[in-house]
C-alpha cells in the first residue's frame, strides 16, 4: 500500500473511532511488518510531554518500525501572517482557540503526513470535521520526527 493510501485509511479509522467514542485518547501506534502495537500516552505537564516524546523516539529507535502514528486531541488557533496560516498549540483559556484531533504519520522511508480535523461541540453533541493535511513545513513540535536521522555518506 502506498503511503498516501495508508494515511487515508488510518484517518477513516480515527474518524470512525471519534464518531463512536466522541473523543480520542492520546496514543502512538507502531506498525512493523503486519503487526500493530498501540501505546496509550498521557501527560500532565510540559516537562512530562518532553519525557513522553523522547520515550516514543527511543522506542522507535530500538524497535525500527515501518510506520509511527501519533494521534491526540489538542487546542489550537490560527495565526495569520506573511505565511498565511500557522496553527499553534494554545491554552484552552484563549478566546480564539478551537479543539482539534491531530494526527502525525511518519514512515521509515521518510514520508511524513500531518493532519488535523476540527472538533465541533454543540451542547452534549461532539463531531469531527473532515481531516485536512497540514503543510509539512508546519509539522513541528514534540510529537514529530520520530525516526532517527540516518547519516548519508
C-alpha atoms as a printed R data frame, in Angstrom:
    type eleno elety resid chain resno       x      y      z
1   ATOM     1    CA   UNK     A     1   0.000  0.000  0.000
2   ATOM     2    CA   UNK     A     2   1.309  3.438 -0.895
3   ATOM     3    CA   UNK     A     3   1.929  5.885  1.990
4   ATOM     4    CA   UNK     A     4  -0.868  8.296  0.978
5   ATOM     5    CA   UNK     A     5  -3.342  5.403  0.667
6   ATOM     6    CA   UNK     A     6  -2.282  4.092  4.093
7   ATOM     7    CA   UNK     A     7  -2.767  7.560  5.606
8   ATOM     8    CA   UNK     A     8  -6.254  7.942  4.090
9   ATOM     9    CA   UNK     A     9  -7.253  4.559  5.547
10  ATOM    10    CA   UNK     A    10  -5.892  5.454  9.007
11  ATOM    11    CA   UNK     A    11  -7.746  8.786  9.005
12  ATOM    12    CA   UNK     A    12 -11.018  6.980  8.241
13  ATOM    13    CA   UNK     A    13 -10.413  4.610 11.174
14  ATOM    14    CA   UNK     A    14  -9.623  7.520 13.517
15  ATOM    15    CA   UNK     A    15 -12.736  9.366 12.335
16  ATOM    16    CA   UNK     A    16 -14.885  6.283 12.997
17  ATOM    17    CA   UNK     A    17 -13.335  5.891 16.438
18  ATOM    18    CA   UNK     A    18 -14.167  9.518 17.271
19  ATOM    19    CA   UNK     A    19 -17.734  9.060 15.977
20  ATOM    20    CA   UNK     A    20 -18.194  6.150 18.382
21  ATOM    21    CA   UNK     A    21 -16.381  7.480 21.454
22  ATOM    22    CA   UNK     A    22 -16.794 11.264 20.950
23  ATOM    23    CA   UNK     A    23 -13.161 11.719 21.970
24  ATOM    24    CA   UNK     A    24  -9.678 10.457 21.170
25  ATOM    25    CA   UNK     A    25  -7.236  9.455 23.853
26  ATOM    26    CA   UNK     A    26  -3.602 10.258 23.021
27  ATOM    27    CA   UNK     A    27  -1.791  7.267 21.612
28  ATOM    28    CA   UNK     A    28   1.072  6.109 19.495
29  ATOM    29    CA   UNK     A    29   0.642  3.227 17.083
30  ATOM    30    CA   UNK     A    30   3.765  1.432 15.938
31  ATOM    31    CA   UNK     A    31   3.398 -0.605 12.738
32  ATOM    32    CA   UNK     A    32   6.041 -3.220 11.984
33  ATOM    33    CA   UNK     A    33   5.529 -5.726  9.197
34  ATOM    34    CA   UNK     A    34   1.840 -6.642  9.540
35  ATOM    35    CA   UNK     A    35   1.656 -6.078 13.299
36  ATOM    36    CA   UNK     A    36   0.290 -3.022 15.104
37  ATOM    37    CA   UNK     A    37   1.223 -2.031 18.628
38  ATOM    38    CA   UNK     A    38  -0.907  0.611 20.303
39  ATOM    39    CA   UNK     A    39   0.742  2.557 23.119
40  ATOM    40    CA   UNK     A    40  -1.522  4.893 25.120
41  ATOM    41    CA   UNK     A    41   0.234  8.053 26.274
42  ATOM    42    CA   UNK     A    42  -0.660 10.625 28.889
43  ATOM    43    CA   UNK     A    43   0.964 13.727 30.241
44  ATOM    44    CA   UNK     A    44   0.074 16.354 32.808
45  ATOM    45    CA   UNK     A    45   2.786 18.980 32.399
46  ATOM    46    CA   UNK     A    46   5.028 20.383 29.707
47  ATOM    47    CA   UNK     A    47   8.008 18.570 31.223
48  ATOM    48    CA   UNK     A    48   6.064 15.312 31.189
49  ATOM    49    CA   UNK     A    49   5.261 15.862 27.480
50  ATOM    50    CA   UNK     A    50   9.007 16.202 26.833
51  ATOM    51    CA   UNK     A    51   9.671 12.909 28.620
52  ATOM    52    CA   UNK     A    52   6.882 11.062 26.762
53  ATOM    53    CA   UNK     A    53   8.025 12.459 23.407
54  ATOM    54    CA   UNK     A    54  11.604 11.360 23.999
55  ATOM    55    CA   UNK     A    55  10.371  7.958 25.163
56  ATOM    56    CA   UNK     A    56   8.487  7.484 21.900
57  ATOM    57    CA   UNK     A    57  11.589  8.432 19.906
58  ATOM    58    CA   UNK     A    58  13.697  5.989 21.929
59  ATOM    59    CA   UNK     A    59  11.125  3.237 21.337
60  ATOM    60    CA   UNK     A    60  11.185  3.934 17.594
61  ATOM    61    CA   UNK     A    61  14.983  3.859 17.546
62  ATOM    62    CA   UNK     A    62  15.080  0.490 19.350
63  ATOM    63    CA   UNK     A    63  12.188 -1.208 17.522
64  ATOM    64    CA   UNK     A    64  12.793  0.198 13.992
65  ATOM    65    CA   UNK     A    65   9.126  0.109 12.906
66  ATOM    66    CA   UNK     A    66   7.838  0.737  9.393
67  ATOM    67    CA   UNK     A    67   5.334  3.423 10.463
68  ATOM    68    CA   UNK     A    68   4.675  5.581 13.535
69  ATOM    69    CA   UNK     A    69   1.252  7.157 14.113
70  ATOM    70    CA   UNK     A    70   0.622  9.752 16.817
71  ATOM    71    CA   UNK     A    71  -2.942 10.889 17.496
72  ATOM    72    CA   UNK     A    72  -4.349 13.196 20.174
73  ATOM    73    CA   UNK     A    73  -6.819 15.960 20.841
74  ATOM    74    CA   UNK     A    74  -5.369 19.452 21.187
75  ATOM    75    CA   UNK     A    75  -6.314 23.096 21.482
76  ATOM    76    CA   UNK     A    76  -5.052 25.346 18.700
77  ATOM    77    CA   UNK     A    77  -5.609 28.658 16.996
78  ATOM    78    CA   UNK     A    78  -4.580 30.094 13.669
79  ATOM    79    CA   UNK     A    79  -2.099 32.930 13.467
80  ATOM    80    CA   UNK     A    80  -2.165 34.742 10.159
81  ATOM    81    CA   UNK     A    81   0.929 36.462  8.879
82  ATOM    82    CA   UNK     A    82   3.090 36.503  5.748
83  ATOM    83    CA   UNK     A    83   2.934 32.720  5.521
84  ATOM    84    CA   UNK     A    84  -0.889 32.964  5.677
85  ATOM    85    CA   UNK     A    85  -1.736 30.194  8.148
86  ATOM    86    CA   UNK     A    86   0.245 28.821 11.065
87  ATOM    87    CA   UNK     A    87  -1.563 26.517 13.520
88  ATOM    88    CA   UNK     A    88  -0.109 26.689 17.028
89  ATOM    89    CA   UNK     A    89  -0.753 24.884 20.290
90  ATOM    90    CA   UNK     A    90  -2.510 27.193 22.718
91  ATOM    91    CA   UNK     A    91  -4.120 27.298 26.134
92  ATOM    92    CA   UNK     A    92  -7.748 26.238 26.451
93  ATOM    93    CA   UNK     A    93  -8.363 29.654 28.070
94  ATOM    94    CA   UNK     A    94  -7.593 31.585 24.851
95  ATOM    95    CA   UNK     A    95 -10.829 33.008 23.360
96  ATOM    96    CA   UNK     A    96  -9.633 32.356 19.763
97  ATOM    97    CA   UNK     A    97  -8.893 28.699 20.431
98  ATOM    98    CA   UNK     A    98 -10.595 25.677 18.945
99  ATOM    99    CA   UNK     A    99 -10.249 21.965 19.549
100 ATOM   100    CA   UNK     A   100  -8.813 19.519 17.017
101 ATOM   101    CA   UNK     A   101  -7.745 15.940 16.568
102 ATOM   102    CA   UNK     A   102  -4.166 15.996 15.374
103 ATOM   103    CA   UNK     A   103  -2.538 13.051 13.598
104 ATOM   104    CA   UNK     A   104   1.118 12.686 12.657
105 ATOM   105    CA   UNK     A   105   2.006  9.680 10.487
106 ATOM   106    CA   UNK     A   106   5.642  9.023  9.645
107 ATOM   107    CA   UNK     A   107   7.179  6.284  7.538
108 ATOM   108    CA   UNK     A   108  10.643  4.807  7.962
109 ATOM   109    CA   UNK     A   109  11.172  5.611  4.269
110 ATOM   110    CA   UNK     A   110  10.912  9.342  5.087
111 ATOM   111    CA   UNK     A   111   7.370 10.327  4.129
112 ATOM   112    CA   UNK     A   112   5.565 12.427  6.762
113 ATOM   113    CA   UNK     A   113   1.921 13.418  6.938
114 ATOM   114    CA   UNK     A   114   0.488 15.881  9.421
115 ATOM   115    CA   UNK     A   115  -3.303 16.040  9.561
116 ATOM   116    CA   UNK     A   116  -5.912 17.752 11.684
117 ATOM   117    CA   UNK     A   117  -9.688 17.823 11.966
118 ATOM   118    CA   UNK     A   118 -11.687 20.378 13.907
119 ATOM   119    CA   UNK     A   119 -13.894 19.139 16.743
120 ATOM   120    CA   UNK     A   120 -17.324 20.753 16.917
121 ATOM   121    CA   UNK     A   121 -19.302 20.807 20.148
122 ATOM   122    CA   UNK     A   122 -22.937 21.781 20.491
123 ATOM   123    CA   UNK     A   123 -24.454 21.007 23.868
124 ATOM   124    CA   UNK     A   124 -23.690 17.366 24.542
125 ATOM   125    CA   UNK     A   125 -23.034 16.588 20.860
126 ATOM   126    CA   UNK     A   126 -19.472 16.358 19.537
127 ATOM   127    CA   UNK     A   127 -18.482 15.627 15.971
128 ATOM   128    CA   UNK     A   128 -15.359 15.702 13.901
129 ATOM   129    CA   UNK     A   129 -14.871 17.679 10.702
130 ATOM   130    CA   UNK     A   130 -13.058 16.234  7.697
131 ATOM   131    CA   UNK     A   131  -9.300 15.755  8.139
132 ATOM   132    CA   UNK     A   132  -7.083 18.258  6.353
133 ATOM   133    CA   UNK     A   133  -3.419 17.800  5.569
134 ATOM   134    CA   UNK     A   134  -1.050 20.309  7.125
135 ATOM   135    CA   UNK     A   135   1.810 21.575  5.005
136 ATOM   136    CA   UNK     A   136   4.824 19.576  6.158
137 ATOM   137    CA   UNK     A   137   6.724 22.791  6.962
138 ATOM   138    CA   UNK     A   138   4.177 23.415  9.736
139 ATOM   139    CA   UNK     A   139   4.555 19.999 11.362
140 ATOM   140    CA   UNK     A   140   6.741 20.890 14.280
141 ATOM   141    CA   UNK     A   141   6.774 20.220 17.963
142 ATOM   142    CA   UNK     A   142   7.413 17.407 20.360
143 ATOM   143    CA   UNK     A   143   5.424 14.754 18.553
144 ATOM   144    CA   UNK     A   144   7.062 14.818 15.115
145 ATOM   145    CA   UNK     A   145  10.315 13.491 13.652
146 ATOM   146    CA   UNK     A   146  10.091 10.141 15.402
147 ATOM   147    CA   UNK     A   147  12.623  8.343 13.232
148 ATOM   148    CA   UNK     A   148  16.313  8.998 13.881
149 ATOM   149    CA   UNK     A   149  18.170 10.899 11.204
150 ATOM   150    CA   UNK     A   150  20.103  8.469  9.040
151 ATOM   151    CA   UNK     A   151  23.633  9.511  8.212
152 ATOM   152    CA   UNK     A   152  24.318  9.803  4.484
153 ATOM   153    CA   UNK     A   153  27.788  9.078  3.047
